[in-house]
Amino acid sequence: MAEVEQPQDAVKLFNRWTFDDVQVVVDAIINSGPREDATRIGSAGVVRRQAVDISPLRRVNQAIYLLTTGARESAFRNIKTIAECLADELINAAKGSSNSYAIKKKDEIERVAKANR
């Protein structure tokens, strides 16, 4: 039951900081989803990486994964609760701040894809 309550607690924290809760989550997902990735292509032992576009569904799934991973890692060995860390991660990602784990990883994924075009 605690897994269900954590996102709700994080959304309640938006009201304390005067943010529109649904819009923050939507903006965070939009800003933290990578548009391009590098995949492995090859056979018979010869493998090279090729840049590919990411489908919209994978982009949303990847964004949610990056946001939750960032919140979990920032809450580890920290006084802050997971809900507070999730709220911070969502707000930073919605702003496009480089303090967000999801934004950093998105930029890294897109940089690797650009190098493999």
C-alpha contacts under 8 A as a table, 3 or more apart, distances in Angstrom:
res1	aa1	res2	aa2	distance
1	M	4	V	5.50
1	M	5	E	6.66
2	A	5	E	5.10
2	A	6	Q	6.32
3	E	6	Q	5.63
3	E	7	P	7.69
4	V	7	P	6.50
4	V	8	Q	7.12
5	E	8	Q	5.15
5	E	9	D	6.07
6	Q	9	D	5.12
6	Q	10	A	6.22
6	Q	82	I	6.90
6	Q	83	A	5.18
7	P	10	A	4.92
7	P	11	V	6.18
7	P	83	A	6.39
7	P	86	L	7.45
8	Q	11	V	5.13
8	Q	12	K	6.23
9	D	12	K	5.02
9	D	13	L	6.43
9	D	83	A	5.65
9	D	84	E	7.96
10	A	13	L	5.17
10	A	14	F	6.96
10	A	83	A	4.51
10	A	84	E	5.95
10	A	86	L	6.10
10	A	87	A	4.89
11	V	14	F	5.32
11	V	15	N	7.42
11	V	21	D	5.87
11	V	87	A	6.83
12	K	15	N	5.66
12	K	16	R	7.22
12	K	21	D	7.94
13	L	16	R	5.15
13	L	17	W	6.68
13	L	84	E	7.28
13	L	87	A	6.73
14	F	17	W	5.10
14	F	18	T	6.00
14	F	19	F	5.18
14	F	20	D	6.97
14	F	21	D	5.79
14	F	87	A	7.04
15	N	18	T	4.82
15	N	19	F	5.90
15	N	20	D	7.32
15	N	21	D	7.23
16	R	19	F	7.89
19	F	24	V	7.06
20	D	23	Q	5.54
20	D	24	V	6.16
21	D	24	V	5.29
21	D	25	V	6.53
22	V	25	V	5.30
22	V	26	V	6.28
23	Q	26	V	5.08
23	Q	27	D	5.98
24	V	27	D	5.18
24	V	28	A	6.00
24	V	90	L	6.77
24	V	91	I	6.41
24	V	94	A	5.76
25	V	28	A	5.10
25	V	29	I	6.26
25	V	90	L	6.30
25	V	91	I	7.99
25	V	94	A	7.21
26	V	29	I	5.26
26	V	30	I	6.20
26	V	94	A	7.84
27	D	30	I	5.04
27	D	31	N	5.99
27	D	93	A	7.54
27	D	94	A	4.75
27	D	95	K	7.90
28	A	31	N	5.25
28	A	32	S	5.99
28	A	90	L	5.52
28	A	91	I	7.02
28	A	92	N	7.76
28	A	93	A	4.70
28	A	94	A	3.91
28	A	95	K	7.57
28	A	96	G	7.85
29	I	32	S	5.37
29	I	33	G	6.13
29	I	60	V	6.48
29	I	63	A	5.45
29	I	64	I	6.53
29	I	93	A	7.73
29	I	94	A	7.58
30	I	33	G	5.80
30	I	60	V	7.58
30	I	63	A	7.64
30	I	94	A	7.96
31	N	93	A	6.37
31	N	94	A	6.34
31	N	96	G	6.34
31	N	103	I	7.29
32	S	63	A	5.17
32	S	66	L	7.54
32	S	67	L	7.65
32	S	93	A	6.31
32	S	96	G	7.90
32	S	102	A	5.52
32	S	103	I	5.21
32	S	106	K	6.05
33	G	59	R	4.97
33	G	60	V	6.04
33	G	62	Q	6.12
33	G	63	A	4.37
33	G	106	K	6.51
34	P	37	D	7.25
34	P	54	I	7.39
34	P	59	R	6.06
34	P	62	Q	7.53
34	P	63	A	7.36
34	P	106	K	5.12
34	P	107	D	7.52
34	P	109	I	6.96
34	P	110	E	6.48
35	R	53	D	6.16
35	R	54	I	5.58
35	R	59	R	6.88
35	R	110	E	7.16
36	E	51	A	6.78
36	E	52	V	5.74
36	E	53	D	4.55
36	E	54	I	5.42
36	E	109	I	7.45
36	E	110	E	5.59
36	E	113	A	6.23
37	D	51	A	5.63
37	D	52	V	5.46
37	D	53	D	6.33
37	D	54	I	6.53
37	D	109	I	6.02
37	D	110	E	6.01
37	D	112	V	7.39
37	D	113	A	4.98
38	A	49	R	5.87
38	A	50	Q	5.25
38	A	51	A	4.27
38	A	52	V	5.86
38	A	109	I	7.71
38	A	112	V	6.75
38	A	113	A	4.69
38	A	116	N	6.85
39	T	49	R	5.35
39	T	50	Q	5.42
39	T	51	A	6.40
39	T	52	V	6.88
40	R	47	V	6.37
40	R	48	R	5.73
40	R	49	R	4.53
40	R	50	Q	6.35
41	I	47	V	5.70
41	I	48	R	5.52
41	I	49	R	5.89
41	I	50	Q	6.56
42	G	45	G	7.25
42	G	46	V	5.55
42	G	47	V	4.40
42	G	48	R	6.21
43	S	46	V	5.67
43	S	47	V	6.48
49	R	116	N	6.16
50	Q	113	A	7.31
50	Q	116	N	5.51
50	Q	117	R	6.14
51	A	113	A	4.83
51	A	114	K	6.83
51	A	116	N	5.56
51	A	117	R	5.14
52	V	113	A	7.46
54	I	58	R	6.42
54	I	59	R	6.15
55	S	58	R	5.36
55	S	59	R	6.10
56	P	59	R	4.95
56	P	60	V	6.33
57	L	60	V	5.25
57	L	61	N	6.21
58	R	61	N	4.94
58	R	62	Q	5.83
59	R	62	Q	5.15
59	R	63	A	6.09
60	V	63	A	5.08
60	V	64	I	6.27
61	N	64	I	5.26
61	N	65	Y	6.17
62	Q	65	Y	5.02
62	Q	66	L	6.11
63	A	66	L	5.16
63	A	67	L	6.13
63	A	102	A	7.06
64	I	67	L	5.14
64	I	68	T	6.15
65	Y	68	T	5.36
65	Y	69	T	6.01
66	L	69	T	5.12
66	L	70	G	6.05
66	L	101	Y	7.17
66	L	102	A	4.80
66	L	105	K	7.42
67	L	70	G	5.22
67	L	71	A	6.29
67	L	86	L	7.64
67	L	89	E	6.56
67	L	90	L	6.98
67	L	101	Y	7.15
67	L	102	A	5.29
68	T	71	A	5.08
68	T	72	R	6.07
68	T	86	L	7.05
69	T	72	R	5.09
69	T	73	E	6.07
70	G	73	E	5.24
70	G	74	S	6.11
70	G	86	L	7.89
70	G	89	E	6.83
70	G	100	S	7.39
70	G	101	Y	5.01
70	G	102	A	6.31
71	A	74	S	5.25
71	A	75	A	6.15
71	A	82	I	6.65
71	A	85	C	5.13
71	A	86	L	4.73
71	A	88	D	7.96
71	A	89	E	6.00
72	R	75	A	5.23
72	R	76	F	6.34
72	R	82	I	6.64
72	R	85	C	7.56
72	R	86	L	7.71
73	E	76	F	5.26
74	S	77	R	7.96
74	S	78	N	7.08
74	S	85	C	6.39
75	A	78	N	5.20
75	A	79	I	7.50
75	A	80	K	6.19
75	A	81	T	6.31
75	A	82	I	5.39
75	A	85	C	5.92
78	N	81	T	7.67
80	K	84	E	6.12
80	K	85	C	6.55
81	T	84	E	5.29
81	T	85	C	6.35
82	I	85	C	5.03
82	I	86	L	5.99
83	A	86	L	5.06
83	A	87	A	6.13
84	E	87	A	5.07
84	E	88	D	6.19
85	C	88	D	5.07
85	C	89	E	6.09
86	L	89	E	5.03
86	L	90	L	6.09
87	A	90	L	5.17
87	A	91	I	6.13
88	D	91	I	5.20
88	D	92	N	6.05
89	E	92	N	5.23
89	E	93	A	6.01
89	E	100	S	5.66
89	E	101	Y	7.33
89	E	102	A	7.87
90	L	93	A	5.13
90	L	94	A	5.98
91	I	94	A	5.06
91	I	95	K	6.27
92	N	95	K	5.17
92	N	96	G	6.14
92	N	97	S	5.14
92	N	98	S	7.63
92	N	99	N	6.50
92	N	100	S	5.34
93	A	96	G	4.87
93	A	97	S	5.99
93	A	100	S	5.54
93	A	102	A	6.76
93	A	103	I	6.18
94	A	97	S	7.72
96	G	100	S	7.70
96	G	103	I	6.72
97	S	100	S	5.93
97	S	103	I	7.13
98	S	101	Y	7.53
98	S	103	I	6.04
98	S	104	K	6.02
99	N	103	I	7.77
99	N	104	K	7.64
100	S	103	I	5.34
100	S	104	K	6.39
101	Y	104	K	5.18
101	Y	105	K	6.22
102	A	105	K	5.24
102	A	106	K	6.03
103	I	106	K	5.04
103	I	107	D	6.16
104	K	107	D	5.25
104	K	108	E	6.25
105	K	108	E	4.91
105	K	109	I	6.10
106	K	109	I	5.16
106	K	110	E	6.20
107	D	110	E	5.18
107	D	111	R	5.99
108	E	111	R	5.05
108	E	112	V	6.27
109	I	112	V	5.31
109	I	113	A	6.32
110	E	113	A	5.00
110	E	114	K	6.09
111	R	114	K	5.07
111	R	115	A	6.31
112	V	115	A	5.16
112	V	116	N	6.47
113	A	116	N	5.14
113	A	117	R	6.46
114	K	117	R	5.47
